[in-house]
């Protein structure tokens, strides 16, 4: 027979889990990452009420680069520094291993602990994408595609999501050739969500690297 007190406690815990809006799951090590065998990776699994249209609220710091980076971190990972998602993307901005190697980061274990490295990697990849997409930024900024105004920051946010090549295909096809990541997030949604941020101070740089000092 189940005691009344135990039943009430169990019911209370169930209600708290369901009403929290998300589930945190611990998963085993993803093969290929430089993590210790006993290290646990935690990632966020959206529930049925979360989708691409959920608007994320961040502190009002304006349409600055800081606002752009902060919103990206929250949109990608809820700002969790050590997060590794089910597809193997890492950190608060959710980088793949190949992207990190491109900007000079090979120690993935340290990367997951180092906020400074993650911020520098994000900035370096923006500089690289600015170079790759410089013609598209000049040509398409100010146009409207699928009801969304194209801006420099929107283009670069979309490149972070799907890569520069996918952004080129989307723009050059006037929005007919789209892209969605493994969670169903589209390029057009990032162009819209990250429109109008001032990141003009970041210079295009085809060889941008992270200074690890």
N, C-alpha and C positions, 0 to 999 in steps of 0.2 A: 504493500500500500504506500502510495506517495504522500509524504507529509505535506500539509497545507502550506507551510512556510517555504518548503523547497519548490513547490509548484508555483507560488507567487513570484519567487526570485527568478525562476527559469522564464516565466512569462514576461517579467520586466526586462530581462536581458534580451529576449527575442524582440520586443517592441523597440528597444534602443537600437539594435542592429538594423532593423528594417527602416526605422525613421531616420537613420543617419544619412541616407542618400547615396552612400557608396560602400563598397566592400574593399578592405585591404587584404591582399592575399600574399602569403609568403611562398616563394617558389624556389626550386633548386637552381643551382648555378647553370647559366647558359654556357654551353661548351664554346671555348675559344676566347673567353674573356679572362683577363688577368686578375682573377679574384681568388682569395684563399678558399680551400675546399670547405671550410666551416663557415664561410661568410654567407649571410642570407641577403637576398635581394627582394625588395618590396616594390610592388607597382600598384597603380590604381586601376580598378576595373569599373567602367561606367555601368550604372544600372539602367533599367529600361526607360527611365525618365530623362536620361542625359542623352543629348544628341548634338549634332553639328550646329544647331541653332541656339544652343544655350549661350547666353551672353555672360562673359566673365567680367566681374567688377574688380578693378584694382584701384589703389589710391590715386587721387586726382593730382597727377604731376604734369599734366598737359601733354601736348603732342610733341614731346621731346624724344631724343634718342633713349634717355633713361626710361621714359614711359613705354616706348616701343619694346625695349629689351625686357622690361618687367612684365608687360602684357604677354610677350612671347613665352617667357618662362612659366607664367601661370597657366597659359593656354596649353602648353606642351606637357607640363608635369605637375601642375599646382605648385611649382617652385621648389620641388623636392630635389635636393642636390645629388643624392646617391641613387636615384631611381633608375632602374633598368626595365624597360617595358617588355612585353612578351615577344616582340620582334627583335630585341637586342639593342634598341636605341637607348643611349645613356645620358644621364645628367639632367639638369633642370631645363635645358634647351633641346634635349633629345637628339644627340648626334650619333651617326653610325660610325663604325670603326674606320672605314675608308675616308670619310670626311675628316676625322681627327688626324689620321696620318697625313693627309694633304696639308694640314696647317702645322705639322710638326709635333704632334702628340702621339706617343706610343705607349706610355705607361697608363693604362686604363684604370688600374686600381687607384693610383694617385689622383687621376682626373676626377673620379667619383667622390673624392674627399676634398677637392680643391676648388673653391668657388671662384678664385681669381683666374685659374686656368680656364674654367668654363666661360667666364665673361670674356676673356681674351679670345678664346676660340670662336665665340659667337661673332665678335667684332671682325675677326680675320675672315670668316666666311662671308660676312656681308661685303667686305672689301673685294673678295674674289668674285662674288656674284655680281657686284656692281660692274666689274670689268667685263665679265662674260655677257651681261645683259645691257651694257651701256647703250647699244643701238636701239634696243627695244624700249628702254627707259625714255630715250629722246623721242622716239617715234610714236609711242602709244600713250604717254602720259597726257591726261586730259580727255582722252577718248572714253566712251561708254560702251562696255561690252556686257551683254546679258544683264543690263540694267545697273551695272556697277561701274563707277568712275575709276579709271586706271591711274594709279599714282606710283611714284618711285618706291615708297615704303611698302605699298601693297604688293608690287612686283617682287620685291626682295623677300617679303614674308612668304609669298607663294613659292619662291625658289627654295627657301628653307624647308618648306613642307615637301615639295615634290621634285626638287632639282631644277636647275636652270633650263635643261632641255625640255622638260614638261611645260615650263612657263612659255618658252619660245613657241612650242606647238599650239598652246592655248591662244596666245595673242595673234599669231600669224593665221590661225584658222578662224579668227573672230569669235572665239569661244566655243567652236564646235568640237574641238578635240580637247576634252577635259582630262582631269586626273583626280583620283581619290586614293588616299592612303589606306592602310590596313584597317583603320577604324571607320572608314567611309568619309573622311574629311576631304573636301574638295578645294582645288586651287582657287576657284571663284570666291569661296567663303573667306579665304585668307586675304585675298585682294580687298574684299569688302571690310573685314574686321580690322585690318591694319592700314587702312587708307589714311593719308594725310599727315603722317608723322615726319618730323624734320630730322632727317639723317644725312643732310647734305654735307656735313663736316667730314664724313668718312670718304676718303678718296678711293677711287677704283684701283685695285692692285692685284694683278694676276698672280703674284708670288707671295701674297700675304702669309706671314707665319706668326706663331705665338712665341713671344719672349717668355721663356719658362723661369726666368730669374725672379 
